[in-house]
Amino acid sequence: MKNILCLVLFLTGFTTAYAQTEKPANKTVGDNFEKFFNADDVQGIFDMYSPATAVALPLPKTTEFIKGLRAQMGKISKREFVGYTNSYATYKTTFEKGILALRLSVDNEGKVNGMFAGPYVDNSGPKLERNTTKLSLPFKGEWFVVWGGDTKEQNYHVESRAQKNAFDLLIKGQTGKSFKTDGKTNEDFYAFGQPILAPSAGEVVLVVDGVKDNKPGKMNPIYVPGNTVVIKTAANEYLFFAHFKQNTIKVKQGDVVKTGTTLGLCGNSGNSSEPHLHFHIQNLEDMTEATGVKSYFDNIVVSGQPKTDYSPVQNELIRNKEK
């Protein structure tokens, strides 16, 4: 089958969560897209575009894409909402001649600001409920759990398939604040520049470095995780670390690391408003296809109490138990 790909990307409205309930605006756009597509009404599809999309994908290009897609795949016979990847609603779309992934992004005005059609990949992946690899906490000292747990109140990540068991972690001072003075610079935050460590042995399968650190209070939604390291354990668990400080990652793809190896320094890159560590486990390397795995840590101290094989929750202070 010839590759079908059309992507229009405007990053306004990107989020870190991947809600799994179809929003009304996306449903309306999806229903209308299917209706206009099956009626060969290219103008109807074009009229759903945001102004920026209309410039990037003018009517002649839209016509070429839609007519080419219809000629190759036929009409849409079934469309099933799968979930969100950033701002894109993904649909498993059955055409007369095959199945594709249709992704549509909608801005705050209900207009299409992104569109993609390409091969549909079954995102189920291997079923992993939790890690079997023994993990230590990936840092020195005591850190605070900003987001963590199984409920939406404890952890906004639960709405994301890949990040549903994620943690956001930072350091608080004696006053209970995460910064020393006014919090206007990254250097003022206790977590900024702190070493991030490998919590187990494994192979480094992904490294992203060079993303600039944000000014506190501002975020970079273009590359949501910022500077990133992913480690694959012997049990095929993918340990995902995000928001490293620019140009501080000390490992490269293909490296084999041991527990305690310094991966890099904590930063404020990506979709991050202040220096912190984002950590989660997933069942596949690609976050857009993966499912989150619940993380349990071995021999840690939680708000002063020793715990073994424990998954922290919001507002707890956590550190590794001294050997």
N, C-alpha and C positions, 0 to 999 in steps of 0.2 A: 504494500500500500504506500502510495506517495505520502510523504510527510506533509501534514497540514498544520500551519502555524501562523497565527496572527496575534500579535501582542501589542497593545497600547497601554502604557503604564504611566500614570500620574500619581505621585506618591502622597497626595493630600488625603488624609483620613486613614493612613495605615495604622494598625494597632499591633500590640504584641500578643493579644489573645486571639483564639481561633474558635469563636462561639459555634456550637453545633446545632443551634436552632435557627432556621432560616428567618431572616428579618423580613418584615412586610415589604419594605422597599425593594429588596432583592427578589422577592416572590413576584411582585408586580412586573419588574423588569424582565425576569426570566420568562414569565407567562407571555408577555408581549413580544419578546424576542422570538419565542417559538411560533407564535401566531404569525408574525410578519415573515419569518423565515419560510414557513410552510406555504404562505401565500405568495412567495417570491416578491415581497414588498420591501425592496431595499430602502426606499425613501422612509418607510415607517421605522426601520431600524436606525437609519441615520438621524432621524428626528429625536431619538432617545439620547443622543450623545450630549455630553457637556460641551461648552464652547471650545475648550482646549482639545478635546478629542476630535471634534469636527475639523479642526485645523490640522491635527496630526494624521487623521485618517479621513480625507475628504471623500465626497460622494463617489468619484470614479474608483478610488481604491477600495472603498467599501463594497461597491458593486462587483468589482473583480473578485474580491474575497468571498462574498456571499454566493455569487453564481458559481464560482469554482467549487466551493464546498457542497453546494446542492448537486452539481454535476457528478462529483465524486462519491458523495455519501447518500444522496437522496433526501427525502423529507425526514423530519424528526417524528418518531413514533412514540417515544417515551423519554422522560427526563426526570431523573431522581436526584434530589439535593443530597450531597455527601457531607459537606462541611465548609469551613472557611480556611483559606490560606492568606493571612494578612487581611486585606480588604476584599479579596476575591471570593465570591460564592462559587463553589465547585459543584457541577452537575454531571453525574454519569448519564450520558446522553446517547440513547439508542436511535440510530438512523436506519433507514431501509437497508443500507449496505454495510453496516458495522457500528461499532461503539467508539465514541470519543469522549474526552473530558472537555466540557464547556465551562469556562470560567468567566464570570462577569463581575466587574467592580462598579459600585454605585457611589456617587458623592453625596454630600449632605442635602443636595437639592433633588435627589432621586434620578440623577442623570448618569449615564454610563461613562465612566472615566477609565475603563480598562476592559479588554476583551481578549480571550485566548481560546483557541481550539487545538487540541493535540491528542496524542495517544492517551487512552485511559489506563492507568496503572492501579491494580488492586492494592490498596494501602493497608491491608490488614496486617501483613507481616507476621513474624513469629509471635506467639502469645507468651508474654512475660508479665507476670503479676508483680514481681518484686526482684531485686537483685539477689543473686546467690553468692556473688563475690563479696568477701569481707571488705568493708570500706572504713577508712578513717575519715575524719573531717578534713577538707582540703585547705587547711590554713593553720597557722599557729595562734595561740591565745584564744580569748573568748569573743565570740561574735553573736550578734543579735539576729533572730529570725523575724524579718519584716513580713514576709509572706511564706506560709507553709502550712500544710494540713489538707484535709479532704473536703472542706466545705467552702463555698464561695465567700463567706464572711472571713474565713481564715486565709484564703489563698485565691486571688482572682485568676490564677493560672488554670484552675479546674475546668474552665470553659474551653481550654485548648487541648486538642487530642495529644499532641506531642509534649506539651508543657504541663499537663494536668497535675503532675506530682512535683513541680519545680519548687525551688527555694530561692528567695532573694535574701541576701545576707549582708550585714554591715557591722561596723563597730561603733559602740556608744561609749562616750566618756562618763565621768562620774556625775555630770549634771543631767545625764540622760539624753544628751544631744549627740548627733553623729558627726558634729564638727566642733572645732576648738573655739572659734571666735564668731565671725559673722556668716560663714558658709558661702562666701562669694567666690572663692577659688577652690579648685580641686584639692590643692595642697592643704587646705584647711580641714579636710575630712580625714578622720582617723583611718579609714579603710584604704585611702588612696596610696598606692605604692606598696601595699603589703603583699608579701609573697603568696601566690596561690600554688598549692601542692597537689601532686597526683595522689588520690586517695587509695589507689591500688596499682598493681602492675598492669601493664597493657601496652597496646600499640597506638601511637598517634596516627589517626586516619584523616584528620582535617586540621589545618591551621589557617586562620585569617588574621593578618596583622596589617598595620599601616592606617587603620581608621582613626581619625583624630578624636581626641577626648572632647566631650562637650563642656561648655560652661555650665556650672550648676544651675539647675532650673530649666535648661533647654535640652531638647532631645533630637536625635538624628534618626528619622524613620526610614532612611534610604536603605541602610543595612541594619536591621533590628538588633541582631546579637552583638554588633560591634566586633571588636577583636575576639577571636573565638579559638578554642581548642576542643577537639573531640577525641576521646580515647576509647578504643575498643578493648574490652576485657576478654579473657580466655573463655568466658561464658557467653560471648556475643552480646554483651550489654554495652551500650554506647553512652559514655559519660560526657555530658555537654557542659562546657564552661563558657560564659559570655561576659563581655564588657571589660576585657583586659585593657590596661594602659597601653597607649600607642607605642609600638616598637619595643616592647619589653618581653614578648614571648620568646622563650629560650629553647623551645623544642621545634622540630620540623616534622612534616609528614613522613612516616616510615620509622621514626624513632621508637624504640622500645624503652619504656620508662618503668621505674620501680616505685613502690610506695614512698612518698615523701619527696620525690623529684620535683624541683621547682619548675613550674610550667611557665610562669610569667608573673607580672605584678597586677594587682587589682587596679582597675581604672574606671573610666566613666564614658566609654565609647558606645555607640549604637543608641537604641531607644531607651536611654537611661537618663534620669534627671539628677542623680548624684552618684558618687563612687560607691559601688557595691559589687558583689559577686552574684551572678545568676548561675545556679547549678541544677541540672536535672538529668535523669537517665531516660533513654528511649530505646526502642527495640530495633531501629534501623538507623543507618548513618544520616540519611536525608531527613531533616526536620519537617519538610513539607509532606513527607509520606509516613512518618513514624508515629508510633503510639507511645505515650509516656509510661514509665515503669516506676513504681513506688520505691523510694530510696530508704534503706535502713543502714544505720551506721553502727559499727562494733565498738564497744567499750568507750563510751563518751560520758561527759558530765553535763547534765541538763539542769540549769538553774540551781546548781549546787548538789544535785543528786546523781549518783552514778547510774548509768543505764547501759544495757547490753542489747544489741540488735534493736535499735530504736529509730523511729522516724520522727524528727522534730516537728513542732507546730508553731504557729505564730506567737510572738512575744516571749519565746524562750531564749535564754542565754545558753550557748552551747560551746563546748571545748572538748578536745581529746583528753582522755584519761591518761595521766602520767604513768609511765611504765616503771 
